[in-house]
Each structure stands twice: as structure tokens, then as C-alpha cells.
Amino acid sequence: MALILLIDDDEFYRRMIRRTLEEQRHQVIEAEEGAEGLELYQAYKPSLVITDMRMPEMDGLEVIRSIRAMNPKARIIAVSGASTFYNVNFLQQAKELGADVILRKLDSFDRVVDEVVRALGAP
């Protein structure tokens, strides 16, 4: 169906989301940090990017900014285990930077699938 880039430093979460998306017949490529994710984005031009917001070295806000600079029409889902950290509301900022969908890591896998379908259906 679609090629999806999953950027997250949490290996367990990546594995669970990958399995869920592959069950829906999507192809998933993974990066465990932002810079690697940007390289994969440039190389493969995925249909959708799912990025964690809190990662070492390059956070999800930087990832979203960089992808939007490369492709203003990119489809992006921002994910975070904690919506705020040190009084920074990552999910609100992700939305302001142009994330199409905001998810929490505690959301059900059914919700993740629904939001992926919705994001991929967006023009």
C-alpha cells in the first residue's frame, strides 16, 4: 500500500508500530534518530512520516521543520510519550509546524491505523 518512514529512538515502540502497519500491508522503513530519518526521507520519498518528538540530538520539531522545507506537502504524524517536557508542549508545537496528525504513544494501535489511513488519504 504505502511506504512509511518511522523515526523513533524507542526500539520497542518502533517494532510494535512496524508490526501493526505491516499487518495493514504497508512497507515500513525505520530510523532511530532524526538525522538518519532525514537521510531516509531524501533517499526513499515515503508517503508518510511518523516521528517521535523527543529524541536525542535532533528532536521531532527539527525533523518536521526539515521535512517541510524539503516537501511542504509531506504527510507527517507526530508522536510523543509525553506531550510536555521542561514546559515545552511538543505536540502543540508539532501541530503549529505542520504535523498532519498528533498521537500519543499510549493511543491504541487501532487509533494509529485509523490516523495513518486518514493521513494517507489527505490530498
Long-range contacts (C-beta under 8 A, 24 or more apart in sequence): 1-25, 1-26, 1-27, 1-120, 2-26, 2-27, 2-46, 2-47, 2-48, 2-120, 3-27, 3-28, 3-29, 3-44, 3-45, 3-46, 3-47, 3-48, 4-28, 4-29, 4-46, 4-47, 4-48, 4-49, 4-50, 4-116, 5-29, 5-30, 5-31, 5-37, 5-40, 5-41, 5-44, 5-46, 5-48, 5-49, 5-50, 6-30, 6-31, 6-50, 7-31, 7-32, 7-33, 7-34, 7-36, 7-37, 7-49, 7-50, 7-51, 7-52, 7-55, 7-60, 7-63, 8-32, 8-50, 8-51, 8-52, 8-55, 8-79, 9-33, 9-52, 9-55, 9-56, 10-52, 10-81, 10-105, 13-52, 13-105, 16-109, 17-50, 17-109, 17-112, 20-109, 20-112, 20-113, 21-112, 21-113, 21-116, 24-113, 24-116, 26-116, 33-57, 33-58, 34-58, 34-59, 34-60, 34-62, 34-63, 34-66, 37-63, 38-63, 38-66, 38-67, 41-67, 41-70, 41-74, 42-70, 45-71, 47-75, 47-120, 48-75, 48-76, 48-77, 48-116, 48-119, 48-120, 49-74, 49-75, 49-76, 49-77, 50-76, 50-77, 50-79, 50-116, 51-76, 51-77, 51-78, 51-79, 52-79, 52-80, 52-81, 53-78, 53-79, 53-80, 53-90, 53-91, 53-94, 54-80, 54-81, 54-82, 54-85, 54-90, 59-90, 60-90, 60-94, 61-90, 61-93, 61-94, 61-97, 64-94, 64-97, 64-98, 64-99, 65-97, 68-97, 68-98, 72-98, 75-100, 75-119, 75-120, 75-122, 76-100, 76-101, 76-119, 77-101, 77-102, 77-103, 77-115, 77-116, 77-119, 78-102, 78-103, 79-103, 79-104, 79-105, 80-104, 80-105, 81-105, 81-106
